[in-house]
Amino acid sequence: MTHSMPSAEHAENQSPHERMKACTYLHRNMDKRVHLIDRYAVLLRLKQTATKWQQSRSTPYREGKKND
């Protein structure tokens, strides 16, 4: 949370219009943050599947070398 972000308490002392503006600002920022988190989660999932795939591909090869 940054200090520039209007707090709920601060919004209480403002006119309804200002309060609404503060709320939309908060919501917009939340949406942005959630979107970023979603993208990060997707990237993480892709990374995990990639490593799993690499492991499953390299395991038989390693075992084959051991058997020689």
Secondary structure, DSSP 8 states (H G I E B T S, - for coil): --TTS--HHHHHTS-HHHHHHHHHHHHHHHHHHHHHHHHHHHHHHHHHHHHHHHHHHHHHHHHHHHH-
